[in-house]
Amino acid sequence: EAQLEESGGDLVQVGGSLRVSCAASGVTWSNYCMGWFRQAPGKGREGVAIIHSDGSTSYADSVKGRFTISQDNPKNTLYLQMNMLKPEDTAMYYCAADRGPYDRTWYRGCTFGFWGQGTRVTVSS
């Protein structure tokens, strides 16, 4: 079973950059979709970016051109590089892997069912 642990959330200013990380175990990158989701205060969870098992990526329109999802296979770590941050990017960010049984959520061709505990990103103006 996949185990996911996020880190790197912080308070940043508008226009700044931040990279959040997700340490993954029990995941074979070549077999899994991995993704980042976020949930802002008072709002529902939304997909941000995913990377398919073939390495292709997909982004929400709201972050396209500003965020980059990547993975470091030897380190079993997933990253989300966030640039030109806006106040509306403030949220709890969750790492997710597909194929799991928990809170199954379909997004851009993958059904995510393993989740981390989240890391908080706050963008101040």
HUHULIN-V46069 format. One record per residue. N is the residue number from 1. RES is the residue in three letters. NEAR is the number of other C-alpha atoms within 10 Angstrom. Layout:
n:N res:RES near:NEAR
n:N res:RES near:NEAR
This chain:
n:1 res:GLU near:10
n:2 res:ALA near:17
n:3 res:GLN near:15
n:4 res:LEU near:23
n:5 res:GLU near:19
n:6 res:GLU near:23
n:7 res:SER near:19
n:8 res:GLY near:15
n:9 res:GLY near:18
n:10 res:ASP near:15
n:11 res:LEU near:13
n:12 res:VAL near:18
n:13 res:GLN near:15
n:14 res:VAL near:17
n:15 res:GLY near:14
n:16 res:GLY near:14
n:17 res:SER near:16
n:18 res:LEU near:17
n:19 res:ARG near:17
n:20 res:VAL near:22
n:21 res:SER near:24
n:22 res:CYS near:26
n:23 res:ALA near:18
n:24 res:ALA near:23
n:25 res:SER near:14
n:26 res:GLY near:10
n:27 res:VAL near:17
n:28 res:THR near:13
n:29 res:TRP near:21
n:30 res:SER near:11
n:31 res:ASN near:12
n:32 res:TYR near:17
n:33 res:CYS near:24
n:34 res:MET near:28
n:35 res:GLY near:29
n:36 res:TRP near:26
n:37 res:PHE near:20
n:38 res:ARG near:23
n:39 res:GLN near:19
n:40 res:ALA near:17
n:41 res:PRO near:10
n:42 res:GLY near:7
n:43 res:LYS near:9
n:44 res:GLY near:8
n:45 res:ARG near:16
n:46 res:GLU near:16
n:47 res:GLY near:20
n:48 res:VAL near:24
n:49 res:ALA near:25
n:50 res:ILE near:28
n:51 res:ILE near:24
n:52 res:HIS near:19
n:53 res:SER near:14
n:54 res:ASP near:11
n:55 res:GLY near:13
n:56 res:SER near:10
n:57 res:THR near:17
n:58 res:SER near:17
n:59 res:TYR near:20
n:60 res:ALA near:15
n:61 res:ASP near:10
n:62 res:SER near:11
n:63 res:VAL near:17
n:64 res:LYS near:12
n:65 res:GLY near:12
n:66 res:ARG near:14
n:67 res:PHE near:20
n:68 res:THR near:20
n:69 res:ILE near:22
n:70 res:SER near:19
n:71 res:GLN near:18
n:72 res:ASP near:11
n:73 res:ASN near:12
n:74 res:PRO near:6
n:75 res:LYS near:10
n:76 res:ASN near:15
n:77 res:THR near:18
n:78 res:LEU near:25
n:79 res:TYR near:21
n:80 res:LEU near:23
n:81 res:GLN near:14
n:82 res:MET near:20
n:83 res:ASN near:17
n:84 res:MET near:15
n:85 res:LEU near:22
n:86 res:LYS near:19
n:87 res:PRO near:15
n:88 res:GLU near:12
n:89 res:ASP near:20
n:90 res:THR near:20
n:91 res:ALA near:22
n:92 res:MET near:18
n:93 res:TYR near:28
n:94 res:TYR near:27
n:95 res:CYS near:30
n:96 res:ALA near:31
n:97 res:ALA near:25
n:98 res:ASP near:24
n:99 res:ARG near:17
n:100 res:GLY near:16
n:101 res:PRO near:13
n:102 res:TYR near:11
n:103 res:ASP near:11
n:104 res:ARG near:15
n:105 res:THR near:17
n:106 res:TRP near:12
n:107 res:TYR near:17
n:108 res:ARG near:14
n:109 res:GLY near:9
n:110 res:CYS near:19
n:111 res:THR near:19
n:112 res:PHE near:23
n:113 res:GLY near:17
n:114 res:PHE near:21
n:115 res:TRP near:24
n:116 res:GLY near:20
n:117 res:GLN near:14
n:118 res:GLY near:23
n:119 res:THR near:20
n:120 res:ARG near:20
n:121 res:VAL near:23
n:122 res:THR near:20
n:123 res:VAL near:19
n:124 res:SER near:16
n:125 res:SER near:9
